[in-house]
Amino acid sequence: MLLSFIFLYFTLVWANAFEDRHEKIGSYVDAHLDPRKVKELYLFLLKNVPGHLGITEEYFRRFKIRKIEKFIVAGIKYRVHLRAHKQCITAEIWEKLPVYGGGKELLSVNRKC
């Protein structure tokens, strides 16, 4: 009886620990980032998005960051939501670990809200 109780206890503790780890990796958090990081992401997008979408830099400057989602995937992936008037741009940036060469890479850009 005692042995089965100990087994059940450790099984539940292990399952709970696995679930917490999975939650941290799999779910996103709205990032309350350091303003310098937000500026860094915006400047990276300013350098890359206009050519990618075929718009001018001036036009892109009208878009303001509305939300940043942060994921952990072999580095950090940011999903940045920008909005101007009734238009939206969503961009994904991968900040790679040094093992993968470091730096940032623009994964995708689209005009969906």
PLY file of the C-alpha trace (Angstrom):
ply
format ascii 1.0
element vertex 113
property float x
property float y
property float z
element edge 112
property int vertex1
property int vertex2
end_header
0.00 0.00 0.00
2.75 2.42 0.99
4.77 1.47 -2.08
1.85 2.16 -4.43
1.25 5.52 -2.74
4.93 6.50 -3.23
4.78 5.40 -6.88
1.60 7.42 -7.47
3.09 10.49 -5.77
6.28 10.46 -7.89
4.27 9.85 -11.07
2.12 12.90 -10.38
5.14 15.07 -9.49
6.97 14.00 -12.68
3.89 14.59 -14.86
3.39 18.04 -13.35
7.05 18.99 -13.93
6.83 17.85 -17.57
3.62 19.84 -18.07
5.21 23.04 -16.68
8.24 22.66 -18.94
6.01 22.06 -21.97
3.93 25.13 -21.11
6.99 27.39 -20.90
8.29 26.23 -24.28
5.04 25.90 -26.19
2.94 28.87 -25.19
3.62 32.50 -25.91
3.89 35.35 -23.49
3.05 38.94 -24.33
6.48 40.41 -23.95
6.91 43.41 -21.71
10.29 44.06 -23.19
12.94 46.60 -22.41
12.27 49.67 -24.64
15.75 49.23 -26.15
14.79 45.74 -27.31
11.55 47.04 -28.85
13.51 49.75 -30.68
16.07 47.17 -31.85
13.28 44.96 -33.26
11.60 47.95 -34.94
14.88 49.07 -36.59
15.49 45.52 -37.81
11.99 45.47 -39.34
12.49 48.94 -40.86
15.60 47.64 -42.59
13.95 44.44 -43.89
10.15 44.76 -44.27
9.71 47.57 -46.85
11.60 45.68 -49.57
9.92 42.44 -48.56
6.41 43.90 -48.97
7.28 46.26 -51.82
6.38 49.39 -49.84
8.38 52.53 -49.16
10.26 53.13 -45.93
8.16 56.28 -45.37
4.96 54.25 -45.61
6.31 51.62 -43.21
7.16 54.32 -40.63
3.42 54.98 -40.21
3.03 51.54 -38.62
3.32 51.41 -34.85
4.02 48.27 -32.81
0.83 47.11 -31.12
1.91 43.80 -29.63
4.97 41.56 -29.40
4.69 37.85 -28.70
7.77 35.97 -27.57
8.41 32.24 -28.16
11.36 30.06 -27.19
12.56 28.01 -30.19
16.31 27.31 -30.44
16.74 30.98 -29.66
13.92 33.48 -29.40
11.21 34.05 -31.96
9.30 37.33 -31.84
5.97 37.83 -33.56
5.53 41.57 -33.98
2.11 43.02 -34.77
2.15 46.49 -36.33
-0.84 48.63 -37.18
-1.51 51.85 -39.10
-5.03 53.13 -39.70
-6.95 49.97 -40.68
-3.97 48.05 -42.01
-1.87 45.46 -40.20
1.49 43.82 -40.68
2.61 40.75 -38.76
6.31 39.87 -38.88
8.23 37.00 -37.33
11.86 37.49 -36.34
14.12 34.69 -35.16
16.96 35.75 -32.87
19.28 32.77 -33.30
21.47 31.20 -30.66
25.24 31.52 -31.24
25.24 27.78 -32.09
23.09 28.62 -35.14
25.28 31.55 -36.16
23.68 34.24 -33.98
22.03 37.34 -35.41
18.45 37.85 -36.50
16.50 36.43 -39.40
13.17 37.59 -40.82
11.04 34.43 -41.01
7.81 35.79 -42.44
5.90 38.98 -43.12
2.25 39.29 -44.02
-0.52 41.84 -44.04
-3.00 39.94 -41.89
-4.30 41.17 -38.57
0 1
1 2
2 3
3 4
4 5
5 6
6 7
7 8
8 9
9 10
10 11
11 12
12 13
13 14
14 15
15 16
16 17
17 18
18 19
19 20
20 21
21 22
22 23
23 24
24 25
25 26
26 27
27 28
28 29
29 30
30 31
31 32
32 33
33 34
34 35
35 36
36 37
37 38
38 39
39 40
40 41
41 42
42 43
43 44
44 45
45 46
46 47
47 48
48 49
49 50
50 51
51 52
52 53
53 54
54 55
55 56
56 57
57 58
58 59
59 60
60 61
61 62
62 63
63 64
64 65
65 66
66 67
67 68
68 69
69 70
70 71
71 72
72 73
73 74
74 75
75 76
76 77
77 78
78 79
79 80
80 81
81 82
82 83
83 84
84 85
85 86
86 87
87 88
88 89
89 90
90 91
91 92
92 93
93 94
94 95
95 96
96 97
97 98
98 99
99 100
100 101
101 102
102 103
103 104
104 105
105 106
106 107
107 108
108 109
109 110
110 111
111 112
